[in-house]
Structure formats: C-alpha cells, structure tokens
Amino acid sequence: MPFADDIELEALPIRRAILAHPFVSGVGDGTLDVSRFKHYVLQDYAYLIDYSRVLALAAARAPDLETMGWFAKLLDETLNVEMDLHRSYCAEFGITPEELAATVAAPTTVAYTGYLLQVAHQGSFAELVASLLPCQWGYWEIGDHLARQGEPAGAPLYCQWIRMYAAPEFAELADTIRNLANRLGDQAGPAELAAMGRAYLTSLRFEYLFWDMAYNLEEWPV
C-alpha cells in the first residue's frame, strides 16, 4: 500500500476529528463567530512566514532538479501570491496591514512551525515531505468535505475560503505532494518509513491543534 494511503488509514480518527471540529463545521454551516475566524487568519499569516522558510529548505534539500523546482515555485507562490491574497482577504474582515504585521504567534503556532523547521533541519528529506503532507492534503480534504455539504448561506467570506481549498488548482497541489510522499515512501527502508509516519502523524495532530487554537482564541497567558 502506498505510504499516504497507509498512514491516512492509521490516522483516520484524527482526520475525522478535524472534519468534525467546531471551527471547521462552523465555517461549513456559516455559524462560526467571526472573532474566531479573524484569530485564525492572523495566526495563519504568522504560520505562513515560517512555512515559507520550510519550503526554502525543502527546495535546497530536494534530490533532483524537478523536485527542487516544484518547491521553489511553491515558495514563490506562497511569498508573492498567497500572502498578498491573504492580506486582501484579511482586509475584508477589517484586519489592517499594521494589525497583520504585528501579529504575535500563539503557542500552538510557535510549536507547529518550530516542529516543521526542526524536521526540515534535522530529518531526512522524506520526513520533511511527510511532515508537510497533512497541511497540503488536509486543507484540500477540508475544502472538498465542506464544498460537498453545500456553501453556507449568508456567509460569503466563508464560502470564498471553502472555494479556495476545494478548487482544482489546490487539489493538483495537494496531489503533487501526496505523490511525492508516496515515491519517497516506496524508496524508504523500514526505519525511514517509520520516521515518515511519525512526522506525518505529528503534523496532523498539530493541524487539529491549530483549529483548536483558533476556536479557543488562544494567546500567551502571560
């Protein structure tokens, strides 16, 4: 069984918990309080900064030019396209550029990006790819799941978010990294395959915690 299929089967309870999380379901039916979504987009912006550093390391560590080019392109799109779109999207929620730039990463955001950077520096390239899969594939899975339920009436900004992650372009992106993880899994020995699984599961748990952080408006207590 390909790596992604095998680990996703093992991770099915966590994946189901993510889809059932009140933040995700609240976006899906339009009932999520806007303060929670604003907290999410601010923290997601902070996340994207270190995520871009992880993509740069992935490009540097890629074993071939095609993979290097793919990660370099993804880095460029994240820094120069997605983050601009993020700023525009934040403006629709009344978040100013100054407020966005002044965002303090919450404990969960720091922990998640810190983990990804640790894997990018210390793990194998296969572990790095496995650690990125829950974000890329997971957002498509959420977008597709919510789109199948139907867009929330009266919540146009949530509809826009769902459409973004259910779009064919994002599905292609998610499929590319999934296929890369499968190729690397096919080449991995037992020890590296186990390490890939641990990296995937840790990132997937952080994905759940990220939704939890946004829903609970997590901040530093002191």
KAFEN-V571970 format. One line per field, one symbol per residue. ss: DSSP state (H for helix, E for strand, L for the rest). psi: psi as a letter, one per 40 degrees, with the letter a starting at -180 (. if undefined). burial: b if it has 16 or more other ideal C-beta (glycine too) atoms within 10 Angstrom, else e. A space follows every 50 residues. Layout:
ss = ???
psi = ???
burial = ???
This chain:
ss = LLHHHHHHHHLHHHHHHHHHLHHHHHHHHLLLLHHHHHHHHHHHHHHHHH HHHHHHHHHHHLLLHHHHHHHHHHHHHHHHHHHHHHHHHHHHLLLLHHHH HLLLLLHHHHHHHHHHHHHHHHLLHHHHHHHHHHHHHHHHHHHHHHHHHL LLLLLHHHHHHHHHHHLHHHHHHHHHHHHHHHHHHHHLLHHHHHHHHHHH HHHHHHHHHHHHHHHLLLLLLL
psi = hiddddddddeddddddddeidddddddeeehhddddddddddddddddd ddddddddddeieidddddddddddddddeddddddddddddeehidddd dehhhiddddddddddddddddiiddddddddddddddddddddddddei ihhegdddddddddeeidddddddddddddddddddeiiddddddddddd dddddddddddddddefhihd.
burial = eebbeebbeebeebbebbeebebbebbbeeebeeebbbbbbbbbbbbbeb bbebbbbbbebbeeeebeebbbebbeebeeebbeebbebbeeeebeeeeb eebebbebbeebbebbbebbeebbbbbbbbbbbbbbbbbbbbbbbbbeee bbeebebbbebbeebbeeebbebbeebbebbbebbeebeeebbebbbebb bbbbbbbbbbbbbbbeebeeee
